[in-house]
Amino acid sequence: MMVKPLLGIHHVSALTANAKENFHFYTKILGLRLVKKTVNQDDISVYHLFYADERGNPGTDLTFFEIPHAGKTYPGTNSITATSLRVRDNKALQYWKNRFNQFHVDHDEISLESGRSTLSFRDAEGQRLILVSDEGNEGVSGGKPWDRSPVSPENGVIGLGPVHLMVSRPERTVKVLTDVMGFREKTGYTKEKDNKLVRVFETGEGGTGAEIHVIEEEKVGRERPGRGSVHHVAFRVEDEEELNKWVERLNTNHLPNSGFVERYYFKSLYFREPNGVLFELATDGPGFEGDEDFEHLGEKLALPPYFEQQRQEIEARLIPLNTKE
């Protein structure tokens, strides 16, 4: 089955044990916009929060499932070990280093990785994040920071950057990325911190918004996920017609998958690559403005129509994120 190249990273979904504190960090400190406040469609008793650029453009969404009693994460292999967030230029990284010092955010020093300036940091739950400079970047364009963010537009996050995978048998992951998903291998690099070789793969127009970085690690055990871990990474597909072609392509390649899944704000398909990392393919539309207008995105609990009749029951279980609710 012939399919079009994947367009880049669509979103990354992670886990939090405290939605209220998570909301504060990602909106008040990182300056992202909460573009959709909804529930986990597989467990409607808990939040699913979407942080992004001004309107939740594909490639800018960092989302969180709330699991109130989630234990700590025990880092390990066969997992997503870091999520990158793009900023416009190198100068912005110095702004962020100063801001992290101001708000006592755990961070490393600015360093060079894959020819780009980066700044690694962690949220209070240990979520592993990397700010990456887009200075000189060519490829998938970034989004537009919200003009009402506490972070100035010239320093704001403009989207998702490279997603880092650590796997025990990289040849199996690479085969799926290249032979099935159509990624191209680029020149790799060596991580300064631990001297590990990183293989770089890109799709679509390439660049920071369309890369997967693969690290081999077979000497440690499999990651035990909890609060502060990543659940899955999603890749951009043009539309529903194209997504259905991908279902057929995965079946042809004997990769077990979910088949078509309705997520209301986009359509999805899920599968695990051979080392066990969960991948999603998601359509660029219809987006987040079907049930809320641009000016009021994320202000109220949004529910897909098929959950609307349960609204009263759902709202009664959720703890408000801020005092205005």
C-alpha positions as a LaTeX table, in Angstrom:
\begin{tabular}{lrrr}
\hline
Residue & $x$ (\AA) & $y$ (\AA) & $z$ (\AA) \\
\hline
Met1 & 0.00 & 0.00 & 0.00 \\
Met2 & 1.48 & 3.35 & $-1.10$ \\
Val3 & 1.25 & 6.05 & 1.55 \\
Lys4 & 2.41 & 9.64 & 1.70 \\
Pro5 & 5.40 & 10.44 & 3.96 \\
Leu6 & 4.56 & 11.20 & 7.56 \\
Leu7 & 4.59 & 14.98 & 8.06 \\
Gly8 & 6.52 & 15.08 & 11.35 \\
Ile9 & 5.80 & 14.82 & 15.07 \\
His10 & 2.10 & 15.33 & 15.89 \\
His11 & 2.09 & 15.22 & 19.69 \\
Val12 & 3.70 & 13.56 & 22.69 \\
Ser13 & 1.59 & 12.23 & 25.57 \\
Ala14 & 3.00 & 11.82 & 29.07 \\
Leu15 & 1.83 & 10.95 & 32.60 \\
Thr16 & 1.24 & 13.18 & 35.62 \\
Ala17 & 0.00 & 12.36 & 39.11 \\
Asn18 & $-1.14$ & 15.92 & 39.82 \\
Ala19 & $-3.07$ & 17.77 & 37.10 \\
Lys20 & $-3.28$ & 21.01 & 39.10 \\
Glu21 & 0.49 & 21.31 & 39.60 \\
Asn22 & 1.06 & 20.14 & 36.04 \\
Phe23 & $-1.23$ & 22.92 & 34.76 \\
His24 & 0.69 & 25.51 & 36.77 \\
Phe25 & 4.11 & 24.42 & 35.50 \\
Tyr26 & 3.29 & 24.12 & 31.82 \\
Thr27 & 1.22 & 27.31 & 31.56 \\
Lys28 & 2.70 & 29.67 & 34.18 \\
Ile29 & 6.38 & 28.69 & 33.92 \\
Leu30 & 6.78 & 27.16 & 30.45 \\
Gly31 & 4.20 & 29.55 & 29.00 \\
Leu32 & 2.32 & 27.03 & 26.87 \\
Arg33 & $-1.38$ & 27.52 & 26.25 \\
Leu34 & $-3.85$ & 24.98 & 27.61 \\
Val35 & $-5.77$ & 24.52 & 24.35 \\
Lys36 & $-7.97$ & 21.66 & 25.48 \\
Lys37 & $-9.07$ & 20.47 & 28.91 \\
Thr38 & $-10.81$ & 17.16 & 28.46 \\
Val39 & $-10.75$ & 13.61 & 29.85 \\
Asn40 & $-8.82$ & 10.50 & 29.01 \\
Gln41 & $-11.14$ & 8.82 & 26.54 \\
Asp42 & $-10.03$ & 5.42 & 27.84 \\
Asp43 & $-10.65$ & 6.44 & 31.49 \\
Ile44 & $-13.10$ & 9.35 & 31.77 \\
Ser45 & $-12.52$ & 9.75 & 35.52 \\
Val46 & $-9.25$ & 11.64 & 34.91 \\
Tyr47 & $-8.01$ & 14.63 & 32.92 \\
His48 & $-6.33$ & 14.68 & 29.55 \\
Leu49 & $-4.65$ & 18.09 & 29.18 \\
Phe50 & $-3.31$ & 19.51 & 25.90 \\
Tyr51 & $-0.64$ & 22.24 & 26.01 \\
Ala52 & 0.49 & 23.80 & 22.77 \\
Asp53 & 1.03 & 26.96 & 20.74 \\
Glu54 & $-1.73$ & 29.55 & 20.37 \\
Arg55 & $-4.26$ & 27.17 & 18.76 \\
Gly56 & $-2.87$ & 23.66 & 19.14 \\
Asn57 & $-1.39$ & 23.35 & 15.68 \\
Pro58 & $-0.22$ & 19.81 & 14.82 \\
Gly59 & 3.36 & 19.38 & 15.96 \\
Thr60 & 3.03 & 21.65 & 19.00 \\
Asp61 & 0.99 & 19.54 & 21.45 \\
Leu62 & 2.45 & 18.16 & 24.66 \\
Thr63 & $-0.37$ & 16.29 & 26.40 \\
Phe64 & $-0.77$ & 14.70 & 29.82 \\
Phe65 & $-2.92$ & 11.90 & 31.17 \\
Glu66 & $-3.59$ & 12.33 & 34.87 \\
Ile67 & $-3.08$ & 9.18 & 36.96 \\
Pro68 & $-3.53$ & 10.44 & 40.55 \\
His69 & $-1.82$ & 7.52 & 42.29 \\
Ala70 & 0.94 & 6.93 & 39.74 \\
Gly71 & 4.18 & 5.76 & 41.31 \\
Lys72 & 7.62 & 7.08 & 40.47 \\
Thr73 & 9.27 & 6.29 & 37.16 \\
Tyr74 & 12.24 & 3.92 & 37.15 \\
Pro75 & 14.13 & 4.97 & 34.01 \\
Gly76 & 15.29 & 2.27 & 31.66 \\
Thr77 & 15.45 & 1.07 & 28.11 \\
Asn78 & 12.72 & 0.45 & 25.49 \\
Ser79 & 11.14 & 3.78 & 26.29 \\
Ile80 & 10.83 & 7.41 & 25.27 \\
Thr81 & 13.53 & 9.06 & 27.35 \\
Ala82 & 13.21 & 12.74 & 26.40 \\
Thr83 & 10.83 & 15.15 & 24.67 \\
Ser84 & 12.22 & 18.24 & 22.96 \\
Leu85 & 10.55 & 21.65 & 22.78 \\
Arg86 & 11.60 & 24.08 & 20.07 \\
Val87 & 12.50 & 27.74 & 20.63 \\
Arg88 & 13.37 & 30.26 & 17.93 \\
Asp89 & 17.10 & 30.79 & 18.49 \\
Asn90 & 20.15 & 30.36 & 20.70 \\
Lys91 & 19.48 & 33.61 & 22.52 \\
Ala92 & 16.19 & 32.19 & 23.82 \\
Leu93 & 18.05 & 29.41 & 25.61 \\
Gln94 & 19.86 & 31.93 & 27.80 \\
Tyr95 & 16.48 & 33.48 & 28.63 \\
Trp96 & 15.24 & 30.05 & 29.66 \\
Lys97 & 18.29 & 29.27 & 31.74 \\
Asn98 & 17.70 & 32.48 & 33.69 \\
Arg99 & 13.99 & 31.71 & 34.00 \\
Phe100 & 14.67 & 28.20 & 35.29 \\
Asn101 & 16.99 & 29.65 & 37.91 \\
Gln102 & 14.29 & 32.14 & 38.91 \\
Phe103 & 11.67 & 29.42 & 39.36 \\
His104 & 14.05 & 26.78 & 40.77 \\
Val105 & 13.55 & 24.40 & 37.85 \\
Asp106 & 16.07 & 21.55 & 37.73 \\
His107 & 18.22 & 21.99 & 34.59 \\
Asp108 & 21.59 & 21.25 & 33.01 \\
Glu109 & 23.92 & 23.66 & 31.21 \\
Ile110 & 23.39 & 24.76 & 27.60 \\
Ser111 & 25.14 & 22.26 & 25.33 \\
Leu112 & 25.48 & 21.31 & 21.67 \\
Glu113 & 23.74 & 18.21 & 20.34 \\
Ser114 & 23.36 & 17.27 & 16.68 \\
Gly115 & 24.73 & 20.70 & 15.75 \\
Arg116 & 22.03 & 22.52 & 17.76 \\
Ser117 & 22.13 & 24.36 & 21.07 \\
Thr118 & 20.02 & 22.59 & 23.70 \\
Leu119 & 19.04 & 22.96 & 27.35 \\
Ser120 & 17.87 & 19.88 & 29.25 \\
Phe121 & 15.53 & 20.26 & 32.24 \\
Arg122 & 13.02 & 18.39 & 34.37 \\
Asp123 & 9.62 & 19.27 & 35.79 \\
Ala124 & 8.76 & 18.52 & 39.44 \\
Glu125 & 7.78 & 14.93 & 38.59 \\
Gly126 & 11.02 & 14.26 & 36.73 \\
Gln127 & 9.59 & 14.58 & 33.22 \\
Arg128 & 12.68 & 14.68 & 30.96 \\
Leu129 & 12.55 & 17.65 & 28.60 \\
Ile130 & 14.98 & 19.41 & 26.27 \\
Leu131 & 14.72 & 22.92 & 24.85 \\
Val132 & 16.26 & 22.93 & 21.36 \\
Ser133 & 17.19 & 26.02 & 19.33 \\
Asp134 & 15.70 & 26.35 & 15.84 \\
Glu135 & 18.42 & 28.79 & 14.80 \\
Gly136 & 19.49 & 27.76 & 11.30 \\
Asn137 & 16.88 & 24.98 & 11.22 \\
Glu138 & 15.35 & 23.99 & 7.90 \\
Gly139 & 12.33 & 21.74 & 7.66 \\
Val140 & 8.91 & 21.55 & 9.29 \\
Ser141 & 7.90 & 25.02 & 10.46 \\
Gly142 & 7.06 & 25.75 & 14.08 \\
Gly143 & 3.90 & 27.19 & 15.53 \\
Lys144 & 3.12 & 30.58 & 17.03 \\
Pro145 & 3.31 & 31.21 & 20.81 \\
Trp146 & 0.16 & 32.54 & 22.44 \\
Asp147 & 0.34 & 36.32 & 22.83 \\
Arg148 & $-1.17$ & 36.12 & 26.34 \\
Ser149 & 1.49 & 33.79 & 27.65 \\
Pro150 & 3.66 & 34.88 & 30.61 \\
Val151 & 6.65 & 34.16 & 28.33 \\
Ser152 & 7.49 & 36.77 & 25.68 \\
Pro153 & 6.70 & 35.66 & 22.09 \\
Glu154 & 10.33 & 35.87 & 20.96 \\
Asn155 & 11.31 & 33.34 & 23.64 \\
Gly156 & 8.20 & 31.16 & 23.64 \\
Val157 & 8.04 & 27.48 & 22.75 \\
Ile158 & 7.07 & 27.06 & 19.08 \\
Gly159 & 6.50 & 23.32 & 19.00 \\
Leu160 & 7.84 & 19.84 & 19.58 \\
Gly161 & 11.37 & 18.92 & 18.63 \\
Pro162 & 13.19 & 15.58 & 18.34 \\
Val163 & 11.84 & 12.73 & 20.44 \\
His164 & 14.50 & 10.50 & 22.03 \\
Leu165 & 14.08 & 6.72 & 22.18 \\
Met166 & 16.30 & 4.33 & 24.12 \\
Val167 & 16.02 & 0.74 & 22.92 \\
Ser168 & 17.81 & $-2.52$ & 23.60 \\
Arg169 & 17.77 & $-3.76$ & 20.02 \\
Pro170 & 17.96 & $-0.69$ & 17.77 \\
Glu171 & 18.06 & $-2.65$ & 14.52 \\
Arg172 & 14.43 & $-3.71$ & 15.13 \\
Thr173 & 13.25 & $-0.15$ & 15.76 \\
Val174 & 15.26 & 1.18 & 12.82 \\
Lys175 & 13.75 & $-1.37$ & 10.46 \\
Val176 & 10.22 & $-0.21$ & 11.31 \\
Leu177 & 11.18 & 3.48 & 11.13 \\
Thr178 & 12.81 & 3.15 & 7.71 \\
Asp179 & 11.16 & 0.20 & 5.94 \\
Val180 & 7.60 & 0.70 & 7.18 \\
Met181 & 7.27 & 4.34 & 8.27 \\
Gly182 & 9.52 & 5.88 & 5.63 \\
Phe183 & 12.00 & 7.70 & 7.88 \\
Arg184 & 15.43 & 8.59 & 6.44 \\
Glu185 & 18.63 & 8.19 & 8.46 \\
Lys186 & 20.75 & 11.32 & 8.89 \\
Thr187 & 24.21 & 11.79 & 10.36 \\
Gly188 & 24.18 & 10.86 & 14.03 \\
Tyr189 & 26.06 & 12.37 & 16.96 \\
Thr190 & 27.57 & 11.45 & 20.32 \\
Lys191 & 25.90 & 12.68 & 23.49 \\
Glu192 & 28.25 & 14.78 & 25.59 \\
Lys193 & 26.80 & 13.63 & 28.91 \\
Asp194 & 27.32 & 9.87 & 28.59 \\
Asn195 & 29.28 & 9.48 & 25.32 \\
Lys196 & 26.53 & 7.40 & 23.72 \\
Leu197 & 26.03 & 7.30 & 19.95 \\
Val198 & 22.67 & 8.67 & 18.82 \\
Arg199 & 21.23 & 7.74 & 15.42 \\
Val200 & 18.99 & 10.40 & 13.85 \\
Phe201 & 16.00 & 9.73 & 11.59 \\
Glu202 & 13.74 & 12.25 & 9.87 \\
Thr203 & 10.51 & 12.26 & 7.88 \\
Gly204 & 8.61 & 14.68 & 5.65 \\
Glu205 & 10.34 & 18.04 & 5.33 \\
Gly206 & 12.76 & 17.05 & 8.07 \\
Gly207 & 14.29 & 19.39 & 10.63 \\
Thr208 & 13.68 & 19.64 & 14.36 \\
Gly209 & 9.93 & 19.04 & 14.07 \\
Ala210 & 10.30 & 15.74 & 12.25 \\
Glu211 & 13.09 & 13.79 & 13.94 \\
Ile212 & 13.44 & 10.67 & 16.06 \\
His213 & 16.75 & 10.13 & 17.91 \\
Val214 & 17.55 & 6.49 & 18.72 \\
Ile215 & 19.99 & 5.44 & 21.43 \\
Glu216 & 21.09 & 1.85 & 22.05 \\
Glu217 & 21.06 & 0.63 & 25.66 \\
Glu218 & 20.93 & $-3.08$ & 26.44 \\
Lys219 & 22.73 & $-3.09$ & 29.81 \\
Val220 & 19.84 & $-1.69$ & 31.87 \\
Gly221 & 16.36 & $-3.06$ & 32.42 \\
Arg222 & 13.15 & $-1.95$ & 30.79 \\
Glu223 & 11.75 & 1.34 & 32.06 \\
Arg224 & 9.02 & 1.08 & 34.69 \\
Pro225 & 6.74 & 4.02 & 33.84 \\
Gly226 & 4.98 & 6.25 & 36.34 \\
Arg227 & 4.53 & 9.96 & 36.95 \\
Gly228 & 6.99 & 11.87 & 34.82 \\
Ser229 & 7.24 & 9.24 & 32.07 \\
Val230 & 6.14 & 9.43 & 28.43 \\
His231 & 3.22 & 7.29 & 27.29 \\
His232 & 3.59 & 7.59 & 23.50 \\
Val233 & 4.67 & 9.71 & 20.55 \\
Ala234 & 2.34 & 10.48 & 17.66 \\
Phe235 & 3.25 & 11.26 & 14.05 \\
Arg236 & 1.34 & 13.48 & 11.63 \\
Val237 & $-0.86$ & 12.04 & 8.88 \\
Glu238 & $-2.61$ & 14.35 & 6.43 \\
Asp239 & $-6.22$ & 13.13 & 6.76 \\
Glu240 & $-8.54$ & 10.23 & 7.50 \\
Glu241 & $-8.20$ & 8.74 & 4.02 \\
Glu242 & $-4.45$ & 8.58 & 4.42 \\
Leu243 & $-4.78$ & 7.13 & 7.94 \\
Asn244 & $-6.84$ & 4.23 & 6.60 \\
Lys245 & $-4.04$ & 3.51 & 4.12 \\
Trp246 & $-1.65$ & 3.30 & 7.06 \\
Val247 & $-3.90$ & 0.74 & 8.76 \\
Glu248 & $-3.60$ & $-1.40$ & 5.64 \\
Arg249 & 0.15 & $-0.82$ & 5.43 \\
Leu250 & 0.73 & $-1.95$ & 9.02 \\
Asn251 & $-1.44$ & $-5.01$ & 8.48 \\
Thr252 & 0.51 & $-5.87$ & 5.33 \\
Asn253 & 3.72 & $-5.65$ & 7.34 \\
His254 & 2.25 & $-7.85$ & 10.09 \\
Leu255 & 2.44 & $-5.15$ & 12.75 \\
Pro256 & $-0.38$ & $-5.58$ & 15.30 \\
Asn257 & $-2.30$ & $-2.33$ & 15.64 \\
Ser258 & $-5.46$ & $-0.74$ & 17.00 \\
Gly259 & $-7.00$ & $-0.02$ & 13.62 \\
Phe260 & $-8.87$ & 3.26 & 13.20 \\
Val261 & $-9.66$ & 5.06 & 16.50 \\
Glu262 & $-11.93$ & 8.12 & 16.80 \\
Arg263 & $-10.43$ & 10.78 & 19.09 \\
Tyr264 & $-12.78$ & 13.59 & 17.98 \\
Tyr265 & $-10.04$ & 16.26 & 17.77 \\
Phe266 & $-8.13$ & 13.96 & 15.41 \\
Lys267 & $-8.31$ & 10.37 & 14.15 \\
Ser268 & $-5.74$ & 7.87 & 15.34 \\
Leu269 & $-4.01$ & 4.54 & 14.89 \\
Tyr270 & $-1.80$ & 2.91 & 17.55 \\
Phe271 & 0.90 & 0.25 & 17.39 \\
Arg272 & 4.07 & $-0.78$ & 19.22 \\
Glu273 & 7.38 & $-0.98$ & 17.43 \\
Pro274 & 9.31 & $-4.24$ & 18.09 \\
Asn275 & 11.08 & $-2.96$ & 21.25 \\
Gly276 & 7.71 & $-2.05$ & 22.77 \\
Val277 & 7.60 & 1.76 & 22.39 \\
Leu278 & 4.05 & 2.92 & 21.65 \\
Phe279 & 3.60 & 4.88 & 18.42 \\
Glu280 & 0.47 & 6.67 & 17.24 \\
Leu281 & $-0.39$ & 8.04 & 13.81 \\
Ala282 & $-2.80$ & 10.99 & 14.05 \\
Thr283 & $-4.51$ & 13.18 & 11.47 \\
Asp284 & $-3.82$ & 16.91 & 11.32 \\
Gly285 & $-7.51$ & 17.72 & 11.71 \\
Pro286 & $-10.17$ & 18.52 & 12.58 \\
Gly287 & $-8.38$ & 20.29 & 15.46 \\
Phe288 & $-9.47$ & 21.94 & 18.70 \\
Glu289 & $-11.84$ & 24.68 & 17.53 \\
Gly290 & $-14.81$ & 22.47 & 16.70 \\
Asp291 & $-16.27$ & 22.75 & 20.20 \\
Glu292 & $-14.59$ & 25.96 & 21.48 \\
Asp293 & $-13.71$ & 29.20 & 19.73 \\
Phe294 & $-10.10$ & 30.37 & 19.51 \\
Glu295 & $-10.42$ & 33.02 & 22.24 \\
His296 & $-11.67$ & 30.53 & 24.83 \\
Leu297 & $-9.73$ & 27.35 & 24.12 \\
Gly298 & $-9.09$ & 25.28 & 27.23 \\
Glu299 & $-11.17$ & 27.40 & 29.59 \\
Lys300 & $-13.94$ & 24.86 & 30.23 \\
Leu301 & $-14.09$ & 21.09 & 30.34 \\
Ala302 & $-14.57$ & 19.96 & 26.75 \\
Leu303 & $-16.14$ & 16.57 & 26.09 \\
Pro304 & $-16.62$ & 14.74 & 22.79 \\
Pro305 & $-20.34$ & 14.40 & 21.97 \\
Tyr306 & $-20.35$ & 10.71 & 22.90 \\
Phe307 & $-19.47$ & 11.65 & 26.53 \\
Glu308 & $-21.66$ & 14.73 & 26.84 \\
Gln309 & $-24.56$ & 12.91 & 28.52 \\
Gln310 & $-22.16$ & 11.98 & 31.35 \\
Arg311 & $-20.92$ & 15.53 & 31.90 \\
Gln312 & $-22.38$ & 16.01 & 35.38 \\
Glu313 & $-20.92$ & 12.74 & 36.63 \\
Ile314 & $-17.52$ & 13.44 & 35.02 \\
Glu315 & $-17.22$ & 16.99 & 36.37 \\
Ala316 & $-18.07$ & 15.84 & 39.89 \\
Arg317 & $-14.98$ & 13.59 & 39.93 \\
Leu318 & $-12.45$ & 16.14 & 38.65 \\
Ile319 & $-10.52$ & 18.57 & 40.84 \\
Pro320 & $-10.56$ & 22.12 & 39.38 \\
Leu321 & $-7.22$ & 23.20 & 37.94 \\
Asn322 & $-7.38$ & 26.79 & 39.20 \\
Thr323 & $-9.44$ & 28.99 & 41.50 \\
Lys324 & $-11.41$ & 30.54 & 38.63 \\
Glu325 & $-13.24$ & 27.27 & 37.91 \\
\hline
\end{tabular}
